[in-house]
Amino acid sequence: MEAEFQKEMGSLRKKQMHYAWKEAEVRQSVSPRRAETMRRQEELRAAMEEQLKAREAARQQNIEEERTFDRYNQCLGSYCGPHSREEEVLRQQHRKDYLKGLMDENIRLSTLKKQLQEKEKELEVEMDRIRASTPCTWNRRHYL
């Protein structure tokens, strides 16, 4: 039984090798460059896959570096010296006070400018009244 099985397996292997040889021969006769083309395509595909994997790895590394850097900046912003929250609050308060001071100064200057314009207008009216009451050469020449 064992000998028959081995004999049958041997004949099957022989047929399999014969068919593989025939298939290779037919492939070569039908398209002689097909195997070379397939090999080149496989090489190209493998190279492109390696490039894609390298790009993906670089992208993942950049994402991880950015995440780490963001965490570092958060820690730096919350715990370290001039970047601490108290300093930030004081800086914002100082800025608000400075801007409020500028706004108050602008309001004061605009009211002073308005008052000066009113005084100039009153002075102009007074000068017109004085000019009308004083004799001038034109009045003397035309009305007298």
Secondary structure as GFF3:
##gff-version 3
##sequence-region A 1 144
A	DSSP	alpha_helix	2	30	.	.	.	ID=ss1
A	DSSP	alpha_helix	34	79	.	.	.	ID=ss2
A	DSSP	three_ten_helix	81	83	.	.	.	ID=ss3
A	DSSP	alpha_helix	85	133	.	.	.	ID=ss4
A	DSSP	alpha_helix	137	143	.	.	.	ID=ss5
###
